[in-house]
Amino acid sequence: AIFCLAKAAEHRDPETGAHILRMANYSRQIARGLGLSPEQQELILQAAPMHDIGKVGTPDLILLKPGRLTAEELSIMKQHAMIGYEVLSSSSAPLLRVAAEIAYTHHEKFDGSGYPRGLAGEDIPLFGRIMAVADVFNALTSDRPYKSAWTIEQATQLLRDSKGKHFDPACVDAFLDDLDAILEIKHRFVDEQFEV
């Protein structure tokens, strides 16, 4: 049911089910690398697919635009974090509460320059910090209508270069410490196998 709910939001975006599965599994791998309990690892795996559920409130003209967004369009796009939080936080179910936190915080940056609240460092909930790494790596290494996929080397270098700025250094280190597992996830969940 969670995967279907997440796919409903992603269906409006030029993504596939593989995007959701890769990103969720990357998140679990980071959680494992950070030494989180198996229960916490499973929780982020299950909650992660709902990170962009707020995109249901983003107009297609903006969501599907093939080129660069204007400042006004970007401002509208950024509202998906708050929309996702509002949709998911109305539930008392623990899983949906965690998903709400992730939706609300995965675009925050470690140096405080992210959105929607400009949180910094450990003021950003850990699952949001984990999701930031997983989501950006997945976006960089995937083809999009407006860009070709980056190489693994380019994407991992950006993660290294952005430690302490965009990303929590501990989350980047946990991601890179077992890159073989990350690459196995990337190859296991291939876009063509998960088209809707």
C-alpha positions as CSV (number, residue, x, y, z in Angstrom):
1,A,0.0,0.0,0.0
2,I,2.9,2.4,0.8
3,F,4.6,1.6,-2.4
4,C,1.4,2.2,-4.4
5,L,0.8,5.5,-2.6
6,A,4.4,6.6,-3.3
7,K,4.0,5.5,-6.9
8,A,0.9,7.6,-7.3
9,A,3.0,10.7,-6.6
10,E,5.9,9.5,-8.7
11,H,3.5,8.7,-11.6
12,R,3.2,12.4,-12.3
13,D,7.0,12.7,-12.4
14,P,9.2,11.2,-15.1
15,E,10.4,8.5,-12.8
16,T,9.8,4.8,-12.4
17,G,9.2,2.4,-9.6
18,A,12.9,1.6,-9.7
19,H,13.6,5.2,-8.5
20,I,11.7,4.6,-5.3
21,L,13.2,1.2,-4.6
22,R,16.8,2.3,-5.2
23,M,16.4,5.4,-3.1
24,A,14.7,3.4,-0.2
25,N,17.4,0.7,-0.3
26,Y,20.2,3.3,-0.4
27,S,18.7,4.9,2.7
28,R,18.6,1.5,4.5
29,Q,22.2,0.9,3.5
30,I,23.3,4.3,5.0
31,A,21.3,3.5,8.2
32,R,23.1,0.2,8.4
33,G,26.5,1.9,7.9
34,L,25.6,4.3,10.7
35,G,25.0,1.4,13.0
36,L,21.2,1.9,13.4
37,S,19.2,-1.0,14.7
38,P,17.6,-3.5,12.2
39,E,14.2,-2.0,13.3
40,Q,15.4,1.5,12.4
41,Q,16.8,0.3,9.1
42,E,13.5,-1.3,8.2
43,L,11.6,1.8,9.3
44,I,13.6,4.0,6.9
45,L,13.2,1.5,4.1
46,Q,9.4,1.5,4.5
47,A,9.1,5.3,5.0
48,A,11.5,6.5,2.4
49,P,9.2,5.8,-0.6
50,M,6.9,8.6,0.6
51,H,9.6,11.3,0.6
52,D,8.2,13.1,-2.4
53,I,4.4,12.5,-1.8
54,G,4.0,16.2,-1.7
55,K,4.6,16.4,-5.4
56,V,0.9,15.6,-5.8
57,G,0.4,19.3,-5.1
58,T,2.9,20.5,-7.7
59,P,1.4,21.7,-11.0
60,D,2.4,19.5,-14.0
61,L,3.6,22.6,-15.9
62,I,6.4,22.9,-13.2
63,L,6.8,19.2,-12.3
64,L,7.3,18.1,-15.9
65,K,9.1,21.1,-17.3
66,P,12.1,19.9,-19.3
67,G,14.3,22.9,-18.7
68,R,15.5,24.9,-15.8
69,L,12.9,26.3,-13.4
70,T,12.4,30.0,-13.0
71,A,12.8,31.4,-9.4
72,E,9.0,31.6,-9.1
73,E,8.6,28.0,-10.4
74,L,11.3,26.8,-8.0
75,S,9.5,28.4,-5.1
76,I,6.4,26.5,-6.0
77,M,8.3,23.3,-6.5
78,K,9.9,23.6,-3.0
79,Q,6.4,23.6,-1.5
80,H,6.2,19.8,-2.0
81,A,8.2,19.3,1.2
82,M,5.6,21.1,3.3
83,I,2.7,19.5,1.4
84,G,4.1,16.0,2.0
85,Y,4.5,16.8,5.7
86,E,0.9,18.0,5.9
87,V,-0.4,15.0,4.1
88,L,1.5,12.4,6.2
89,S,1.6,14.0,9.6
90,S,-2.2,13.9,10.1
91,S,-1.8,10.2,10.8
92,S,-0.9,8.8,14.2
93,A,0.7,5.7,12.7
94,P,4.4,5.7,13.6
95,L,5.5,4.8,10.0
96,L,3.6,7.7,8.5
97,R,4.9,10.0,11.2
98,V,8.5,9.1,10.2
99,A,7.5,9.4,6.5
100,A,6.2,12.9,7.3
101,E,9.5,13.9,9.0
102,I,11.5,12.6,6.0
103,A,9.2,14.5,3.5
104,Y,9.7,17.7,5.5
105,T,13.5,17.4,6.0
106,H,15.2,15.7,3.1
107,H,15.8,19.0,1.3
108,E,17.5,20.6,4.3
109,K,21.3,21.0,4.0
110,F,23.8,20.4,6.7
111,D,25.1,24.0,6.4
112,G,21.6,25.5,6.9
113,S,21.1,26.6,3.3
114,G,18.3,24.1,2.4
115,Y,14.6,24.2,2.6
116,P,11.8,24.5,3.8
117,R,13.1,25.7,7.3
118,G,16.8,26.2,6.8
119,L,17.7,23.7,9.5
120,A,21.4,22.9,10.0
121,G,23.6,20.1,11.3
122,E,21.9,17.8,13.9
123,D,18.9,20.0,14.0
124,I,17.9,18.1,10.8
125,P,16.4,14.7,11.9
126,L,18.8,11.9,11.1
127,F,16.4,10.2,8.6
128,G,16.2,13.5,6.7
129,R,20.0,13.6,6.6
130,I,20.2,10.0,5.4
131,M,17.5,10.6,2.7
132,A,19.4,13.7,1.4
133,V,22.4,11.6,0.4
134,A,20.3,8.7,-1.0
135,D,18.0,11.0,-3.0
136,V,20.7,13.1,-4.5
137,F,22.9,10.2,-5.5
138,N,19.9,8.5,-7.1
139,A,19.0,11.7,-9.0
140,L,22.5,12.3,-10.2
141,T,23.0,8.8,-11.5
142,S,19.7,8.6,-13.3
143,D,18.7,10.0,-16.7
144,R,16.2,12.8,-16.6
145,P,14.5,14.7,-19.5
146,Y,16.8,17.6,-18.7
147,K,20.1,15.8,-18.1
148,S,22.0,12.6,-18.7
149,A,23.0,10.4,-15.8
150,W,26.3,11.2,-14.1
151,T,28.9,8.5,-13.8
152,I,29.3,6.8,-10.4
153,E,32.7,8.6,-10.0
154,Q,31.2,12.0,-10.7
155,A,28.3,11.4,-8.3
156,T,30.5,10.1,-5.5
157,Q,33.0,12.9,-5.9
158,L,30.1,15.4,-5.5
159,L,29.1,13.7,-2.3
160,R,32.7,13.9,-1.0
161,D,33.0,17.6,-2.0
162,S,29.6,18.4,-0.3
163,K,30.4,16.8,3.1
164,G,29.6,19.4,5.8
165,K,27.9,21.7,3.3
166,H,24.9,19.9,1.7
167,F,25.4,16.6,3.5
168,D,26.0,15.2,7.0
169,P,29.6,13.9,6.7
170,A,28.7,10.8,8.7
171,C,26.0,9.9,6.2
172,V,28.3,10.4,3.2
173,D,30.9,8.2,4.9
174,A,28.4,5.5,5.6
175,F,27.2,5.6,2.0
176,L,30.7,5.4,0.5
177,D,32.1,2.9,3.0
178,D,30.3,0.1,1.3
179,L,30.0,1.3,-2.3
180,D,29.8,-2.3,-3.6
181,A,26.5,-2.7,-1.8
182,I,25.3,0.6,-3.2
183,L,26.2,-0.4,-6.7
184,E,24.5,-3.8,-6.2
185,I,21.3,-1.9,-5.3
186,K,21.7,0.3,-8.4
187,H,22.0,-2.7,-10.6
188,R,19.2,-4.7,-8.9
189,F,16.6,-2.0,-9.4
190,V,16.9,-1.0,-13.1
191,D,14.4,1.4,-14.5
192,E,13.3,-0.8,-17.5
193,Q,12.2,-3.6,-15.1
194,F,9.9,-1.3,-13.0
195,E,8.1,0.8,-15.6
196,V,4.4,1.6,-14.8
